[in-house]
């Protein structure tokens, strides 16, 4: 089946909406919503990600998704049949819906692990490294996440969904994620019950302690609610965007690599191999001497301190 990735049409729209939001904010609303150097860095990172992504997605589809699909869904008497015995899935409308749901489930865990495993965080921190939150930030994507992202989704083709169907679902997910990066859309009432909305994504990009590592969902917020990572925006709390260890540079290569440098410096702090591995694969903030702490540790200490006061 010949299917076009929706991102082919999405990229020009991204640039158009960024230009529209930029113009409106500068002329009528908030002149500080966009910083020119920050925007240039974000766009440069986005262009690099698009070029690298086009190459790697071709490879991932051809070598990973197609290989896995063919291996686990061989032709049996001319019919694609999963090795578990069922007929591989068709292009019926409800199959598209199921595939989109599975894609969203995979996105949640892919995104959550980007925040829970420091090696992945080193790649993902690029997207969070700006202290601005706008549509320009949406295209501020790390380049190295592209190398491991397909492995979070390959199970979907393994069980019988066509690779091209999954690629379209990935594209739809990216379109939804882009438009979440605006402050001009407020709470959406009834839709807040099941959709990942703009205010929820503002929470995700905040470095406020109560907000960090929350709202990892893609299109739906159901997985955040089920797995305990959902957090509603408190409009009385002033959001501080960005990260606690920023690159402090507009140079895209420093932005791309600064957390890897931090990891290397931390690895050298301890002679124990267990500690060295934890600095790579443990949660961000972990340290062998408690000189830095994870978000869970910080929240626990705050809770204990509040309990003592009361």
C-alpha positions as a printed Julia matrix, in Angstrom:
310×3 Matrix{Float64}:
   0.0     0.0    0.0
   1.4     3.39  -1.02
   1.2     5.73   2.0
   2.71    9.2    2.47
   4.18   10.2    5.81
   2.13   13.2    7.06
   5.34   14.95   8.13
   6.0    15.64   4.44
   3.21   18.22   4.66
   3.8    19.03   8.31
   7.27   20.56   8.05
   6.2    23.56   5.89
   3.29   24.09   8.26
   5.67   24.06  11.23
   7.66   26.93   9.77
   4.5    28.85   8.91
   3.04   28.55  12.42
   6.36   29.5   14.02
   6.46   32.62  11.85
   2.84   33.43  12.76
   3.36   33.01  16.51
   6.64   34.94  16.36
   5.04   37.85  14.49
   2.01   37.99  16.76
   4.05   37.86  19.96
   6.47   40.57  18.83
   3.78   42.89  17.5
   0.89   42.49  19.94
   1.64   40.38  22.97
   4.91   39.24  24.55
   8.12   40.51  22.98
  10.16   38.16  25.18
   8.33   34.98  24.13
  11.0    34.5   21.45
  14.69   35.26  21.73
  16.37   35.55  18.35
  19.56   33.62  19.2
  17.55   30.92  20.92
  15.21   30.63  17.93
  18.13   30.35  15.5
  19.6    27.56  17.62
  16.25   25.76  17.73
  15.72   26.05  13.98
  19.27   24.89  13.28
  18.78   21.86  15.51
  15.46   21.21  13.81
  16.97   21.33  10.32
  19.76   18.96  11.36
  17.24   16.61  12.97
  15.08   16.65   9.83
  18.01   15.83   7.55
  19.4    13.13   9.83
  15.9    11.86  10.54
  15.1    11.48   6.85
  18.16    9.28   6.43
  17.75    7.26   9.61
  14.01    6.75   9.2
  14.66    5.29   5.78
  17.21    2.95   7.32
  14.99    2.11  10.29
  12.03    1.29   8.07
  14.06   -0.69   5.57
  16.4    -2.48   7.96
  14.6    -2.6   11.3
  10.84   -2.4   10.79
  10.74   -4.3    7.49
  13.23   -6.91   8.7
  11.26   -7.5   11.9
   7.97   -7.59  10.01
   9.25  -10.11   7.48
  10.9   -12.23  10.15
   7.89  -12.49  12.45
   5.2   -12.29   9.75
   6.32  -14.58   6.92
   4.26  -15.35   3.84
   2.34  -18.61   4.31
   0.55  -19.7    1.14
   0.7   -16.1   -0.06
  -0.76  -14.67   3.16
   1.16  -12.73   5.81
   0.87  -14.8    8.97
   2.34  -14.0   12.36
   4.54  -16.71  13.87
   2.07  -16.89  16.78
  -0.56  -18.12  14.33
  -2.8   -15.15  13.55
  -3.13  -13.38  10.22
  -1.07  -10.19  10.08
  -3.16   -7.06  10.33
  -4.87   -5.34   7.41
  -5.5    -1.66   6.65
  -9.03   -1.6    8.07
  -9.95    1.66   9.81
 -10.13    0.07  13.26
  -6.67   -1.46  12.76
  -5.37    2.07  12.14
  -6.96    3.13  15.43
  -5.37    0.26  17.35
  -1.98    0.96  15.77
  -2.27    4.63  16.76
  -3.05    3.61  20.35
  -0.06    1.25  20.47
   2.12    3.97  18.99
   0.97    6.34  21.73
   1.72    3.7   24.38
   5.23    3.24  22.94
   5.74    7.0   22.78
   4.91    7.3   26.47
   7.57    4.76  27.48
  10.12    6.07  24.99
   9.61    9.6   26.31
   9.55    8.54  29.95
  12.8     6.59  29.62
  14.38    9.67  28.05
  13.84   11.3   31.43
  14.66    8.27  33.61
  17.9     6.99  32.03
  20.71    9.52  32.0
  22.27    8.31  28.74
  18.93    8.86  27.03
  18.45   12.14  28.89
  21.76   13.36  27.46
  20.18   13.07  24.02
  16.73   14.35  24.99
  17.9    17.29  27.12
  18.44   19.19  23.87
  14.68   19.57  23.51
  14.34   20.92  27.07
  17.44   23.1   27.08
  15.73   26.35  26.09
  14.26   28.58  28.78
  11.63   29.63  26.24
   8.43   27.73  25.52
   7.06   28.39  22.07
   6.53   26.69  18.72
  10.2    27.24  17.92
  11.06   25.03  20.9
   8.99   22.27  19.3
  11.58   21.76  16.54
  14.53   21.94  18.97
  15.15   18.21  18.72
  18.17   16.18  19.72
  19.88   14.26  16.96
  20.98   11.19  18.92
  17.5    10.06  19.99
  16.97    9.04  16.37
  19.44    6.17  16.76
  17.51    4.29  19.46
  13.9     5.47  19.06
  12.9     2.74  16.53
  13.66    0.01  19.07
  10.86    1.28  21.34
   8.36    0.78  18.48
   9.59   -2.3   16.62
   7.41   -4.63  18.72
   4.35   -3.19  16.94
   5.45   -4.56  13.56
   6.64   -7.76  15.23
   3.05   -8.57  16.25
   1.78   -7.92  12.74
   1.11   -4.24  11.99
   2.49   -3.11   8.58
   5.66   -0.97   8.86
   4.23    1.81   6.67
   1.19    2.04   8.96
   3.44    2.52  11.97
   5.46    5.2   10.17
   2.27    7.18   9.48
   1.24    6.87  13.14
   4.67    8.15  14.16
   4.14   11.11  11.85
   0.73   11.89  13.34
   2.27   11.73  16.81
   4.92   14.28  15.77
   2.27   16.64  14.35
   0.36   16.58  17.64
   3.52   17.11  19.66
   4.49   20.16  17.61
   1.31   22.13  18.23
   1.47   21.48  21.99
   4.38   23.92  22.31
   2.39   27.12  22.54
   1.23   29.18  25.5
  -1.65   30.7   23.56
  -3.97   27.71  24.0
  -5.41   27.51  27.5
  -7.15   24.62  29.26
  -9.55   22.74  27.02
 -12.24   21.67  29.48
 -13.67   18.21  28.72
 -10.71   17.28  26.45
  -8.34   17.61  29.41
  -9.77   14.33  30.72
  -8.13   12.23  28.01
  -5.9    14.35  25.74
  -2.36   15.53  26.37
  -2.96   19.26  26.07
  -0.94   22.46  25.77
  -1.07   23.3   29.48
  -0.03   19.75  30.36
   2.97   20.08  28.07
   3.89   23.36  29.71
   4.11   21.35  32.94
   6.36   18.85  31.19
   8.8    21.58  30.1
   8.95   23.24  33.52
  11.9    22.86  35.87
   9.74   23.51  38.95
  10.33   20.6   41.34
   6.63   19.72  41.52
   6.42   19.57  37.71
   9.62   17.78  36.67
   9.31   14.33  35.04
   5.57   14.68  34.57
   3.25   14.35  31.54
   5.26   12.14  29.18
   2.25   11.3   27.02
   1.92   11.85  23.29
  -1.66   12.4   22.14
  -3.44   10.88  25.15
  -2.83   11.47  28.85
  -4.27    8.1   29.89
  -0.86    6.46  30.31
   0.37    9.29  32.53
  -2.73    8.86  34.66
  -2.38    5.06  34.84
   1.35    5.03  35.58
   1.39    7.94  38.03
   3.15   10.67  36.03
   0.21   12.98  35.29
   0.2    16.52  36.66
  -2.28   19.3   36.01
  -1.09   22.87  35.51
  -1.58   25.05  38.57
  -2.2    28.5   37.12
  -1.19   30.09  40.44
   2.35   28.7   40.08
   4.82   30.66  37.94
   6.51   28.26  35.52
  10.25   28.35  35.02
  11.1    26.66  31.75
  14.35   24.89  30.9
  16.65   22.5   32.76
  18.67   22.61  35.97
  21.94   21.98  34.06
  21.6    24.18  30.96
  24.25   24.33  28.21
  24.56   28.13  28.65
  25.32   28.45  24.96
  23.59   29.01  21.64
  26.16   26.86  19.85
  24.22   23.83  18.6
  27.14   21.45  19.06
  27.51   22.46  22.71
  23.73   22.08  23.13
  23.89   18.61  21.58
  26.81   17.33  23.62
  27.0    19.21  26.95
  25.26   16.52  29.0
  27.56   13.82  27.62
  30.45   15.93  28.89
  28.75   16.15  32.29
  28.36   12.38  32.36
  32.04   11.88  31.58
  33.05   14.28  34.35
  30.82   12.42  36.82
  32.17    9.02  35.79
  35.64   10.17  36.82
  34.45   10.99  40.35
  34.31    7.37  41.51
  36.63    4.4   41.05
  33.83    1.85  41.44
  32.45    0.38  38.22
  28.98    0.19  39.73
  29.01    3.94  40.29
  30.35    4.61  36.81
  27.54    2.56  35.28
  24.96    4.37  37.42
  26.2     7.72  36.12
  25.45    6.44  32.61
  22.33    4.32  33.08
  20.93    5.6   36.37
  18.44    8.46  36.69
  19.6    12.04  36.08
  20.84   13.62  39.3
  22.04   10.36  40.86
  25.44   10.56  42.55
  27.46    8.09  44.59
  28.14   10.67  47.33
  24.75   12.45  47.32
  26.39   15.62  46.04
  23.53   15.76  43.53
  20.14   14.12  43.84
  17.38   12.73  41.68
  13.95   14.33  41.49
  12.51   11.48  43.58
  15.11   12.08  46.3
  14.47   15.84  46.31
  10.69   15.36  46.52
  11.09   12.83  49.33
  13.25   15.23  51.32
  10.72   18.03  50.8
   7.89   15.76  51.95
   9.82   14.69  55.05
  10.67   18.3   55.86
   7.01   19.32  55.52
   5.94   16.4   57.72
   8.41   17.41  60.46
   7.13   21.0   60.41
   3.57   19.81  60.84
